[in-house]
Amino acid sequence: MDGSSRSLRVIRAPLTVAVALAVTFCAHAKPQAKLPRADAERLQRRIDALSKFGANADGGIDRVAYSEADRQARAWVMTQMRSIGLKDVRIDAAGNILGRRPGTARGAKPIMFGSHIDSVLGGGNYDGQAGVVTALEAIELLNAAGRSTRSPLDVVVFSNEEGGLIGSLAMTGHLKPSTLDVKSDSGLTIRQGIRAIGGDPDALETAVLPKGALKAFVELHIEQGAILHEEKIDIGIVEGIVGIEWWDVIITGVANHAGTTPMDRRQDALVAAAELVLAVQEIGRWTEGRQVATVGRIKALPGAPNVIPGRVEMSLEIRDLSKPKIDQTYARIQARARRLARKHGVEIAFRWIDVASAPALTDPAVRTAIAEQAKGLGLSTKMMPSGAGHDAQDMARIAPTGMIFVPSIGGISHSPKERTAIRDLANGADVLVRTIVALDRR
């Protein structure tokens, strides 16, 4: 054999190996099966099943955290998690339920998603539950397609969301020790309640996830307002969760006989309070922006029909995505209060309540992922703030966080009349699972 033939053989051998390697690579790199669409009937079955725990006569639920109904619903959810193949289904020290779908990449950070299943008294069947059943549906869809993810996927059910975001505060290391002794609607203290649902209030540090431990957190929730429903929009993309600040307002006048005190000599605390309530409405409504200001509680003392009120105790709450806007709105209300105090001869004092929550902006990359996946499904979207508090606002402290809203019929929530069309819930599940897959690829 001459030199040229030997050269040809030398060249052919590497080509054969290269072709074999290419075939092998293509076989492993082929696109995974397309994700199916969410099963609306399966979603409805899970909503219906959850609605039985703590059902009340009005068609809603009284499933307050730590109650027997809450414990039964939590056991049902854990059974559902195991039935769809989630591993290490467990309760952490704060009472949060967690279940994992393992990923394929060693050391990859988990993507967490879920919501809560506890309710207010007289609550509905979608607040919180929608986020849990769609999280389960996301796992079902991945399983049906045989889709793996590099990142582990952690489904979470936070404990006692309605009683102050207790589970997510504990998970992010921000639950104050003093909160453990606060009595919950179940009649148990938070400490007792955590223990009743399988947690350990003496080991809360073991439930803490450090900042950066998660690749992302995503929560699906009903809007709890009427915007999406009225504007016929499929998906809300939450740009942030508003900050909330509370004050007690004390108005001190002079209590006196209602029959013997002339109108021009009165220092009526309730009249001053009434004008202040109207001022809160006016300032909240006409200040440029999306802030809201509310007086939700008022009490006149001594409370007799024949006595001019000498003292009024009322609440003030202000919410906005911007802390400076909250401060600006409060400053305007305070300035108006000073003028009213002079006008009516009373004193008006504001006492800030230390339960404030800071505004929590969602992560731009997660928002983009949600928007892209909704667009790919042909669904309409709207960028919007969340006026209600959610576990996502705590999770935003430690992980890139996003929220998906689905429409609430009539904007009704915290009521047995709370409804979300099952097709809207299925659309939300479709966006959720595809967002998770998109985040996993990054």
Sine and cosine of phi, psi and omega as CSV:
sin_phi,cos_phi,sin_psi,cos_psi,sin_omega,cos_omega
0.00,0.00,0.75,-0.66,-0.04,-1.00
-0.99,0.15,0.05,-1.00,-0.06,-1.00
-0.88,0.47,-0.60,0.80,-0.04,-1.00
-0.92,0.40,-0.59,0.80,0.01,-1.00
-0.92,0.38,-0.66,0.75,0.02,-1.00
-0.89,0.46,-0.61,0.79,0.02,-1.00
-0.90,0.43,-0.63,0.78,-0.01,-1.00
-0.90,0.44,-0.65,0.76,0.00,-1.00
-0.92,0.40,-0.63,0.78,0.01,-1.00
-0.88,0.47,-0.64,0.77,0.00,-1.00
-0.94,0.34,-0.65,0.76,-0.08,-1.00
-0.91,0.42,-0.60,0.80,-0.06,-1.00
-0.88,0.48,-0.78,0.63,0.05,-1.00
-0.87,0.49,-0.58,0.82,0.02,-1.00
-0.89,0.46,-0.67,0.74,0.00,-1.00
-0.88,0.48,-0.69,0.72,0.03,-1.00
-0.89,0.45,-0.67,0.74,-0.02,-1.00
-0.89,0.46,-0.67,0.74,0.02,-1.00
-0.90,0.45,-0.68,0.73,0.00,-1.00
-0.89,0.46,-0.68,0.73,0.03,-1.00
-0.90,0.44,-0.63,0.78,0.00,-1.00
-0.90,0.43,-0.67,0.74,0.02,-1.00
-0.89,0.45,-0.69,0.72,0.01,-1.00
-0.88,0.47,-0.69,0.72,-0.01,-1.00
-0.88,0.47,-0.71,0.71,-0.03,-1.00
-0.89,0.45,-0.60,0.80,-0.01,-1.00
-0.90,0.45,-0.62,0.79,-0.02,-1.00
-0.99,0.13,-0.38,0.92,-0.10,-0.99
-0.99,-0.11,0.02,1.00,-0.04,-1.00
-0.89,0.46,0.53,-0.85,-0.04,-1.00
-0.85,0.53,0.62,-0.79,0.05,-1.00
-0.96,0.29,0.29,-0.96,-0.06,-1.00
-0.84,0.54,0.58,-0.81,0.00,-1.00
-0.91,0.41,0.65,-0.76,0.01,-1.00
-0.94,0.34,0.72,-0.70,0.10,-0.99
-0.96,0.29,0.20,-0.98,0.08,-1.00
-0.99,0.14,0.42,-0.91,-0.03,-1.00
-0.86,0.51,0.54,-0.84,0.00,-1.00
-1.00,-0.04,0.98,-0.20,-0.08,-1.00
-0.87,0.49,-0.63,0.78,-0.01,-1.00
-0.91,0.41,-0.63,0.78,0.02,-1.00
-0.92,0.39,-0.66,0.75,0.07,-1.00
-0.86,0.51,-0.70,0.71,-0.01,-1.00
-0.90,0.44,-0.63,0.78,0.01,-1.00
-0.88,0.47,-0.64,0.77,-0.01,-1.00
-0.95,0.31,-0.62,0.78,0.09,-1.00
-0.87,0.50,-0.71,0.70,-0.01,-1.00
-0.89,0.45,-0.65,0.76,-0.01,-1.00
-0.90,0.43,-0.69,0.72,0.02,-1.00
-0.91,0.42,-0.53,0.85,-0.07,-1.00
-0.92,0.40,-0.25,0.97,0.00,-1.00
-0.98,0.20,-0.36,0.93,-0.03,-1.00
-1.00,0.07,0.95,-0.31,-0.04,-1.00
1.00,0.09,0.31,0.95,-0.02,-1.00
-0.85,0.53,0.66,-0.75,0.08,-1.00
-0.92,-0.39,0.11,-0.99,-0.11,-0.99
-0.93,0.37,-0.26,0.96,-0.04,-1.00
-1.00,-0.02,0.01,1.00,-0.01,-1.00
1.00,-0.07,0.02,1.00,0.06,-1.00
-0.96,-0.29,-0.42,-0.91,0.00,-1.00
-0.70,-0.71,0.50,-0.87,0.14,-0.99
-0.89,-0.46,0.85,0.53,-0.10,-1.00
-0.98,-0.19,0.93,0.36,-0.01,-1.00
-0.95,0.30,0.45,-0.89,-0.04,-1.00
-0.84,0.55,0.65,-0.76,0.08,-1.00
0.98,0.21,-0.05,1.00,0.03,-1.00
-0.97,0.26,0.18,-0.98,0.05,-1.00
-0.87,0.49,-0.63,0.77,0.02,-1.00
-0.89,0.46,-0.64,0.77,0.03,-1.00
-0.90,0.44,-0.69,0.72,-0.02,-1.00
-0.90,0.45,-0.65,0.76,0.01,-1.00
-0.92,0.40,-0.67,0.75,0.01,-1.00
-0.91,0.42,-0.63,0.77,0.01,-1.00
-0.90,0.44,-0.66,0.75,0.04,-1.00
-0.89,0.46,-0.63,0.77,0.03,-1.00
-0.89,0.45,-0.69,0.72,-0.01,-1.00
-0.89,0.46,-0.66,0.75,0.00,-1.00
-0.90,0.44,-0.59,0.81,0.08,-1.00
-0.90,0.43,-0.67,0.74,0.03,-1.00
-0.89,0.46,-0.66,0.75,0.01,-1.00
-0.86,0.51,-0.72,0.70,-0.01,-1.00
-0.92,0.40,-0.58,0.82,-0.06,-1.00
-0.92,0.39,-0.39,0.92,0.01,-1.00
-0.98,-0.19,0.22,0.98,0.15,-0.99
1.00,-0.04,0.16,0.99,0.05,-1.00
-0.93,0.37,0.60,-0.80,-0.04,-1.00
-0.98,-0.22,0.32,-0.95,0.09,-1.00
0.77,0.64,0.71,0.70,0.04,-1.00
-0.94,0.34,0.85,-0.53,-0.17,-0.99
-0.46,-0.89,0.17,-0.99,0.10,-1.00
-0.91,-0.41,0.82,-0.57,0.01,-1.00
-0.99,0.13,0.00,-1.00,-0.11,-0.99
-0.89,0.45,-0.41,0.91,0.00,-1.00
-1.00,0.02,-0.03,1.00,-0.03,-1.00
1.00,-0.01,0.07,1.00,0.08,-1.00
-0.96,0.29,0.63,-0.78,0.07,-1.00
-1.00,-0.09,0.72,-0.70,-0.01,-1.00
-0.72,-0.69,0.63,-0.78,0.10,-0.99
-0.60,-0.80,0.61,-0.79,-0.14,-0.99
-0.87,-0.50,0.68,-0.74,0.25,-0.97
-0.98,-0.22,0.93,-0.38,-0.12,-0.99
-0.88,0.48,0.50,-0.87,0.09,-1.00
-0.99,-0.16,0.09,-1.00,-0.06,-1.00
-0.99,-0.12,-0.28,0.96,-0.07,-1.00
-0.99,-0.15,0.85,-0.52,0.00,-1.00
-0.89,0.45,0.76,-0.65,0.05,-1.00
0.99,0.14,0.02,1.00,0.00,-1.00
-0.93,0.38,0.60,-0.80,0.03,-1.00
-0.96,0.27,0.60,-0.80,0.00,-1.00
-0.95,0.31,0.45,-0.89,0.24,-0.97
-0.97,-0.24,0.83,-0.56,-0.05,-1.00
-0.95,-0.32,0.61,-0.79,0.06,-1.00
-0.44,-0.90,0.47,-0.88,-0.03,-1.00
0.47,-0.88,-0.28,-0.96,-0.02,-1.00
-0.31,-0.95,-0.70,-0.71,-0.06,-1.00
-0.67,-0.74,0.26,-0.97,0.04,-1.00
-0.81,-0.58,-0.04,1.00,0.08,-1.00
-0.97,0.24,0.37,-0.93,-0.07,-1.00
-0.76,-0.65,0.18,-0.98,0.25,-0.97
-0.99,0.17,0.24,-0.97,0.15,-0.99
-0.90,0.43,0.74,-0.68,-0.03,-1.00
0.95,0.32,0.51,0.86,-0.04,-1.00
-1.00,0.10,-0.01,-1.00,-0.01,-1.00
-0.95,-0.31,-0.14,-0.99,-0.15,-0.99
-0.97,-0.25,0.25,0.97,-0.06,-1.00
-0.79,-0.61,-0.47,0.88,-0.02,-1.00
-0.90,0.44,0.93,-0.37,-0.05,-1.00
1.00,0.02,-0.80,0.59,-0.03,-1.00
-0.84,0.54,-0.59,0.81,-0.01,-1.00
-0.85,0.53,-0.65,0.76,-0.01,-1.00
-0.94,0.34,-0.48,0.88,0.01,-1.00
-0.98,0.20,-0.73,0.69,-0.04,-1.00
-0.93,0.37,-0.52,0.85,0.04,-1.00
-0.96,0.27,-0.49,0.87,0.11,-0.99
-0.90,0.43,-0.69,0.72,0.07,-1.00
-0.89,0.46,-0.65,0.76,0.00,-1.00
-0.90,0.43,-0.61,0.79,0.03,-1.00
-0.86,0.51,-0.67,0.74,0.05,-1.00
-0.91,0.41,-0.66,0.75,0.03,-1.00
-0.85,0.53,-0.69,0.73,-0.05,-1.00
-0.93,0.36,-0.64,0.77,0.07,-1.00
-0.90,0.44,-0.66,0.75,0.03,-1.00
-0.89,0.45,-0.70,0.72,-0.04,-1.00
-0.89,0.46,-0.55,0.83,-0.01,-1.00
-1.00,0.04,-0.12,0.99,-0.07,-1.00
0.92,0.40,0.48,0.88,-0.08,-1.00
-1.00,0.06,0.77,-0.64,0.13,-0.99
-0.99,-0.17,0.34,-0.94,0.10,-1.00
-0.79,-0.62,0.51,-0.86,0.05,-1.00
-0.92,0.39,-0.67,0.74,-0.02,-1.00
-0.99,0.11,0.61,-0.79,0.22,-0.98
-0.88,0.47,0.54,-0.84,0.03,-1.00
-0.93,-0.38,0.87,-0.49,-0.03,-1.00
-0.96,-0.29,0.90,-0.43,0.12,-0.99
-1.00,0.03,0.75,-0.66,-0.06,-1.00
-0.81,-0.58,0.61,-0.79,0.19,-0.98
-0.85,-0.53,0.96,-0.29,-0.05,-1.00
-0.96,0.28,0.56,-0.83,0.04,-1.00
-1.00,0.04,0.60,-0.80,0.14,-0.99
0.71,0.70,0.84,0.54,0.09,-1.00
-0.93,0.38,-0.70,0.72,-0.10,-1.00
-0.93,0.37,-0.39,0.92,-0.02,-1.00
-1.00,-0.02,0.25,0.97,0.06,-1.00
0.83,-0.56,0.46,0.89,0.05,-1.00
0.84,0.54,0.66,0.75,-0.16,-0.99
-0.89,0.47,-0.74,0.68,-0.06,-1.00
-0.89,0.45,-0.69,0.72,-0.02,-1.00
-0.96,0.26,-0.54,0.84,0.10,-0.99
-0.88,0.48,-0.68,0.74,0.02,-1.00
-0.91,0.40,-0.65,0.76,-0.04,-1.00
-0.91,0.41,-0.48,0.87,0.00,-1.00
-0.99,-0.13,0.07,1.00,0.07,-1.00
0.98,0.20,0.39,0.92,-0.06,-1.00
-0.89,-0.46,0.24,0.97,0.04,-1.00
-0.99,0.15,0.87,-0.50,-0.05,-1.00
-0.96,0.27,0.67,-0.74,0.02,-1.00
-0.82,0.58,-0.58,0.82,-0.01,-1.00
-0.90,0.43,-0.44,0.90,-0.01,-1.00
-0.91,0.42,-0.46,0.89,-0.06,-1.00
-0.89,0.46,-0.39,0.92,-0.03,-1.00
-0.99,-0.14,0.08,1.00,0.07,-1.00
-0.97,0.22,0.67,-0.74,-0.01,-1.00
-0.99,0.16,0.72,-0.69,0.01,-1.00
-1.00,-0.02,0.11,-0.99,0.00,-1.00
-0.91,0.41,-0.29,0.96,0.03,-1.00
-0.97,0.23,-0.20,0.98,-0.08,-1.00
0.99,-0.12,-0.25,0.97,0.04,-1.00
-1.00,-0.03,0.47,-0.88,0.17,-0.98
-0.94,0.33,0.27,-0.96,0.05,-1.00
-0.85,0.53,-0.66,0.75,0.02,-1.00
-0.86,0.51,-0.76,0.65,0.01,-1.00
-0.90,0.43,-0.63,0.78,-0.03,-1.00
-0.91,0.42,-0.68,0.73,0.03,-1.00
-0.86,0.51,-0.66,0.75,0.02,-1.00
-0.92,0.40,-0.61,0.79,-0.05,-1.00
-0.91,0.42,-0.45,0.89,-0.02,-1.00
-0.98,-0.17,0.19,0.98,0.10,-0.99
0.98,-0.18,0.10,1.00,0.05,-1.00
-1.00,0.01,-0.07,-1.00,0.00,-1.00
-0.66,-0.75,0.99,-0.12,-0.06,-1.00
-0.91,0.42,-0.24,0.97,0.04,-1.00
-1.00,0.05,-0.06,1.00,-0.03,-1.00
-0.75,-0.66,0.58,0.81,-0.07,-1.00
-0.88,0.48,-0.43,0.90,0.00,-1.00
-0.88,0.47,-0.42,0.91,0.00,-1.00
-0.96,0.27,-0.26,0.96,0.01,-1.00
-1.00,0.01,-0.15,0.99,-0.11,-0.99
-0.97,0.25,0.75,-0.66,0.15,-0.99
-0.98,-0.21,0.84,-0.55,0.00,-1.00
-0.94,0.35,0.40,-0.91,0.04,-1.00
-0.84,0.53,0.75,-0.66,-0.01,-1.00
1.00,-0.05,-0.04,1.00,-0.02,-1.00
-0.96,0.29,-0.43,0.91,-0.01,-1.00
-0.96,-0.29,0.55,-0.83,0.12,-0.99
-0.96,0.29,-0.60,0.80,0.02,-1.00
-0.21,-0.98,0.34,-0.94,0.16,-0.99
-0.77,-0.64,0.71,-0.71,0.01,-1.00
-0.74,-0.68,0.73,-0.68,0.05,-1.00
-0.82,-0.57,0.79,-0.61,0.16,-0.99
-0.99,-0.11,0.65,-0.76,-0.04,-1.00
-0.47,-0.88,0.44,-0.90,0.18,-0.98
-0.94,0.35,0.49,-0.87,-0.06,-1.00
-0.89,0.45,-0.63,0.78,-0.11,-0.99
0.93,0.36,0.23,0.97,0.11,-0.99
-0.68,-0.74,0.00,-1.00,-0.14,-0.99
-0.97,-0.25,0.02,1.00,-0.15,-0.99
-0.89,0.46,-0.80,0.60,-0.04,-1.00
-0.88,0.48,-0.68,0.74,-0.02,-1.00
-0.91,0.42,-0.72,0.69,-0.05,-1.00
-0.94,0.35,-0.56,0.83,-0.01,-1.00
-1.00,-0.02,0.04,1.00,0.03,-1.00
0.82,0.57,0.75,0.66,0.03,-1.00
-0.95,-0.30,0.68,-0.74,-0.11,-0.99
-0.97,0.25,-0.71,0.71,-0.17,-0.99
-0.72,-0.69,0.76,-0.65,0.16,-0.99
-0.99,-0.12,0.73,-0.68,0.07,-1.00
-0.96,-0.29,0.92,-0.38,-0.15,-0.99
-0.98,0.19,0.85,-0.52,0.00,-1.00
-1.00,0.09,-0.32,0.95,0.04,-1.00
0.09,-1.00,0.30,-0.96,0.02,-1.00
-0.95,-0.31,0.78,-0.63,-0.14,-0.99
-0.89,0.45,0.51,-0.86,0.21,-0.98
-0.98,0.21,0.48,-0.88,-0.04,-1.00
-0.76,-0.65,0.78,-0.63,0.10,-1.00
-0.76,-0.65,0.62,-0.78,-0.04,-1.00
-0.85,-0.52,0.53,-0.85,0.14,-0.99
-0.70,-0.72,0.55,-0.83,0.30,-0.95
-1.00,-0.03,0.72,-0.69,0.01,-1.00
-0.90,-0.43,0.83,-0.56,-0.01,-1.00
-0.92,-0.40,0.85,-0.53,0.02,-1.00
-0.93,-0.37,0.87,-0.50,-0.08,-1.00
-0.91,-0.42,0.89,-0.46,0.07,-1.00
-0.89,-0.46,-0.65,-0.76,0.03,-1.00
-0.75,-0.66,0.87,-0.49,0.09,-1.00
-0.96,0.26,0.72,-0.70,-0.04,-1.00
-0.41,-0.91,0.18,-0.98,-0.05,-1.00
-0.91,0.41,0.79,-0.62,-0.06,-1.00
-0.95,0.30,-0.36,0.93,-0.04,-1.00
-1.00,-0.03,-0.43,0.90,-0.12,-0.99
-0.95,-0.32,-0.06,1.00,-0.02,-1.00
-0.98,-0.20,0.92,-0.40,-0.01,-1.00
-0.86,0.51,0.43,-0.90,-0.06,-1.00
-0.87,0.49,-0.57,0.82,-0.06,-1.00
-0.99,0.12,0.03,1.00,0.01,-1.00
-0.90,-0.45,0.26,0.97,-0.06,-1.00
-1.00,-0.03,0.55,-0.83,0.19,-0.98
-0.87,-0.50,0.95,0.30,-0.18,-0.98
-1.00,0.09,0.93,-0.36,-0.03,-1.00
-0.91,0.41,-0.53,0.85,-0.05,-1.00
-0.96,0.28,-0.58,0.81,0.05,-1.00
-0.90,0.44,-0.69,0.73,0.06,-1.00
-0.88,0.47,-0.64,0.77,0.01,-1.00
-0.90,0.43,-0.65,0.76,-0.01,-1.00
-0.88,0.48,-0.67,0.74,0.02,-1.00
-0.93,0.36,-0.54,0.84,0.03,-1.00
-0.93,0.37,-0.62,0.78,0.06,-1.00
-0.86,0.51,-0.71,0.71,0.03,-1.00
-0.90,0.43,-0.57,0.82,0.02,-1.00
-0.92,0.39,-0.63,0.77,0.05,-1.00
-0.87,0.49,-0.69,0.72,0.04,-1.00
-0.88,0.48,-0.71,0.70,-0.05,-1.00
-0.91,0.42,-0.73,0.68,-0.04,-1.00
-0.92,0.39,-0.68,0.73,0.03,-1.00
-0.89,0.45,-0.57,0.82,-0.07,-1.00
-0.99,0.15,-0.64,0.77,-0.18,-0.98
-0.98,-0.21,-0.14,0.99,0.16,-0.99
-0.94,0.34,0.71,-0.70,-0.02,-1.00
-0.89,0.45,0.73,-0.69,0.00,-1.00
0.76,-0.65,-0.18,-0.98,-0.06,-1.00
-0.91,-0.41,0.30,0.96,0.02,-1.00
-0.90,0.44,0.43,-0.90,0.15,-0.99
-0.76,-0.65,0.59,-0.80,0.00,-1.00
-0.72,-0.69,0.72,-0.69,-0.18,-0.98
-0.63,-0.78,0.67,-0.74,0.26,-0.97
-0.96,-0.30,0.92,-0.38,-0.08,-1.00
-0.94,-0.34,-0.16,0.99,-0.03,-1.00
-0.60,-0.80,0.69,-0.72,0.04,-1.00
-0.51,-0.86,0.64,-0.77,-0.03,-1.00
-0.61,-0.79,0.82,-0.57,0.02,-1.00
-0.98,-0.20,0.69,-0.72,-0.01,-1.00
-0.82,-0.57,0.61,-0.79,0.20,0.98
-0.99,0.16,-0.13,0.99,0.10,-1.00
1.00,0.04,0.39,0.92,0.04,-1.00
-0.97,-0.23,0.58,-0.82,-0.05,-1.00
-0.92,0.40,-0.35,0.94,-0.05,-1.00
-0.95,-0.32,0.35,0.94,0.02,-1.00
-0.79,-0.61,0.76,-0.65,0.09,-1.00
-0.91,0.40,0.79,-0.61,-0.03,-1.00
-0.87,0.49,0.80,-0.60,0.02,-1.00
-0.99,-0.15,-0.19,0.98,-0.03,-1.00
-0.48,-0.87,0.68,-0.73,0.11,-0.99
-0.78,-0.62,0.72,-0.70,0.10,-1.00
-0.91,-0.40,0.82,-0.57,-0.01,-1.00
-0.62,-0.78,0.27,-0.96,0.00,-1.00
-0.97,-0.25,0.38,-0.93,0.16,-0.99
-0.67,-0.74,0.77,-0.64,0.08,-1.00
-0.79,-0.62,0.70,-0.71,0.06,-1.00
-0.79,-0.61,0.71,-0.71,0.02,-1.00
-0.76,-0.64,0.62,-0.78,0.13,-0.99
-0.21,-0.98,0.31,-0.95,0.07,-1.00
-0.96,0.27,-0.27,0.96,-0.06,-1.00
-0.90,-0.43,0.83,-0.56,0.07,-1.00
-0.88,0.47,-0.67,0.74,0.07,-1.00
-0.85,0.52,-0.58,0.82,0.02,-1.00
-0.93,0.35,-0.61,0.79,0.09,-1.00
-0.87,0.50,-0.72,0.70,-0.01,-1.00
-0.90,0.44,-0.65,0.76,0.00,-1.00
-0.90,0.44,-0.69,0.72,0.00,-1.00
-0.90,0.44,-0.68,0.74,0.03,-1.00
-0.89,0.46,-0.67,0.75,-0.01,-1.00
-0.88,0.47,-0.62,0.78,0.02,-1.00
-0.93,0.37,-0.64,0.77,0.03,-1.00
-0.91,0.41,-0.67,0.75,0.01,-1.00
-0.89,0.45,-0.65,0.76,0.02,-1.00
-0.90,0.44,-0.66,0.76,0.04,-1.00
-0.91,0.42,-0.61,0.80,0.01,-1.00
-0.89,0.46,-0.61,0.79,0.02,-1.00
-0.89,0.45,-0.65,0.76,0.02,-1.00
-0.92,0.40,-0.64,0.76,0.01,-1.00
-0.92,0.39,-0.57,0.82,0.03,-1.00
-0.89,0.46,-0.69,0.72,0.03,-1.00
-0.91,0.42,-0.66,0.75,-0.04,-1.00
-0.88,0.47,-0.65,0.76,-0.12,-0.99
-0.96,-0.26,0.02,1.00,0.02,-1.00
0.92,0.40,0.62,0.79,-0.01,-1.00
-0.82,-0.57,0.14,-0.99,0.13,-0.99
-0.94,-0.34,0.65,-0.76,0.04,-1.00
-0.80,-0.60,0.87,-0.49,-0.03,-1.00
-0.87,-0.50,0.64,-0.77,0.04,-1.00
-0.94,-0.35,0.75,-0.66,0.06,-1.00
-0.85,-0.52,0.91,-0.41,-0.02,-1.00
-0.93,0.36,0.70,-0.71,-0.01,-1.00
-0.98,-0.18,0.77,-0.64,-0.10,-1.00
-0.99,0.15,0.87,0.49,0.14,-0.99
-0.77,-0.63,0.30,0.95,-0.10,-1.00
-0.90,0.43,0.56,-0.83,0.14,-0.99
-0.86,-0.50,0.72,-0.69,-0.05,-1.00
-0.97,0.23,0.46,-0.89,0.11,-0.99
-0.85,0.53,0.62,-0.78,-0.01,-1.00
-0.81,-0.58,0.95,-0.30,0.02,-1.00
-0.99,0.15,0.62,-0.79,0.06,-1.00
-0.98,0.18,0.23,-0.97,-0.09,-1.00
-0.99,0.14,0.77,-0.64,-0.04,-1.00
-0.84,0.54,-0.63,0.78,-0.03,-1.00
-0.92,0.38,-0.60,0.80,0.04,-1.00
-0.94,0.34,-0.64,0.76,0.07,-1.00
-0.86,0.52,-0.69,0.73,0.00,-1.00
-0.89,0.46,-0.67,0.74,0.02,-1.00
-0.88,0.48,-0.68,0.73,0.02,-1.00
-0.88,0.47,-0.72,0.70,-0.03,-1.00
-0.88,0.47,-0.69,0.73,-0.03,-1.00
-0.90,0.43,-0.66,0.75,-0.02,-1.00
-0.94,0.35,-0.62,0.79,0.06,-1.00
-0.90,0.44,-0.69,0.73,0.01,-1.00
-0.88,0.47,-0.67,0.75,0.01,-1.00
-0.89,0.46,-0.42,0.91,0.04,-1.00
-1.00,-0.04,0.00,1.00,-0.02,-1.00
0.97,0.24,0.41,0.91,-0.03,-1.00
-0.99,-0.15,0.60,-0.80,0.04,-1.00
-0.99,0.17,0.50,-0.87,-0.06,-1.00
-0.70,-0.72,0.32,-0.95,0.09,-1.00
-0.55,-0.83,0.77,-0.64,0.12,-0.99
-0.98,0.20,0.74,-0.67,-0.11,-0.99
-0.39,-0.92,0.42,-0.91,0.10,-1.00
-0.99,0.10,0.32,-0.95,0.18,-0.98
-0.98,-0.19,0.86,-0.52,0.03,-1.00
-0.99,0.11,-0.21,0.98,0.03,-1.00
-0.97,-0.24,0.41,-0.91,0.05,-1.00
-0.98,0.18,0.51,-0.86,0.00,-1.00
-0.56,-0.83,0.33,-0.94,0.07,-1.00
-0.85,0.53,-0.47,0.88,-0.01,-1.00
-0.85,0.53,-0.48,0.88,-0.02,-1.00
-0.93,0.36,-0.50,0.86,0.10,-0.99
-0.97,0.25,-0.68,0.73,-0.03,-1.00
-0.90,0.44,-0.44,0.90,0.03,-1.00
-0.90,0.44,-0.30,0.96,0.04,-1.00
-0.95,0.30,-0.42,0.91,-0.14,-0.99
-0.86,-0.51,-0.18,0.98,-0.09,-1.00
-0.48,-0.88,0.46,-0.89,0.17,-0.99
-0.86,0.51,0.84,-0.54,-0.21,-0.98
-0.82,-0.58,0.59,-0.81,0.09,-1.00
-0.67,-0.74,0.40,-0.92,0.06,-1.00
-0.74,-0.67,0.67,-0.75,0.07,-1.00
-0.93,-0.37,0.81,-0.58,0.09,-1.00
-0.98,-0.21,0.63,-0.78,0.19,-0.98
-0.89,-0.45,0.43,-0.90,-0.15,-0.99
-0.90,0.44,0.58,-0.81,0.16,-0.99
-0.96,-0.28,0.85,-0.52,-0.03,-1.00
-0.89,0.47,0.86,-0.51,0.01,-1.00
0.95,0.31,0.02,1.00,-0.01,-1.00
0.95,0.31,0.28,0.96,-0.07,-1.00
-1.00,0.04,0.75,-0.67,0.06,-1.00
-0.52,-0.85,0.21,-0.98,-0.10,-1.00
0.82,0.57,0.68,0.73,-0.08,-1.00
-0.40,-0.92,0.52,-0.86,0.11,-0.99
-0.86,0.51,-0.32,0.95,0.00,-1.00
-1.00,0.09,0.04,1.00,0.03,-1.00
-0.88,0.48,0.79,-0.61,-0.03,-1.00
-0.58,-0.82,0.57,-0.82,0.23,-0.97
-0.71,-0.70,0.77,-0.64,0.00,-1.00
-0.87,0.49,0.67,-0.75,-0.08,-1.00
-0.89,0.45,-0.48,0.88,0.05,-1.00
-0.92,0.40,-0.61,0.79,0.05,-1.00
-0.92,0.40,-0.61,0.79,0.03,-1.00
-0.91,0.41,-0.64,0.77,0.04,-1.00
-0.91,0.42,-0.65,0.76,0.07,-1.00
-0.86,0.51,-0.67,0.74,0.02,-1.00
-0.88,0.47,-0.67,0.75,0.03,-1.00
-0.89,0.45,-0.63,0.77,0.03,-1.00
-0.89,0.46,-0.67,0.74,0.01,-1.00
-0.94,0.35,-0.65,0.76,-0.02,-1.00
-0.86,0.52,-0.80,0.60,-0.08,-1.00
-0.91,0.42,-0.61,0.79,0.00,-1.00
-0.95,0.30,-0.52,0.85,0.11,-0.99
-0.91,0.42,-0.67,0.74,0.02,-1.00
-0.87,0.49,-0.71,0.71,0.02,-1.00
-0.89,0.46,-0.67,0.75,0.01,-1.00
-0.90,0.43,-0.67,0.74,0.03,-1.00
-0.91,0.41,-0.57,0.82,0.01,-1.00
-0.90,0.43,-0.51,0.86,-0.03,-1.00
-0.97,0.24,-0.30,0.95,-0.10,-0.99
-0.99,0.14,0.00,0.00,0.00,0.00
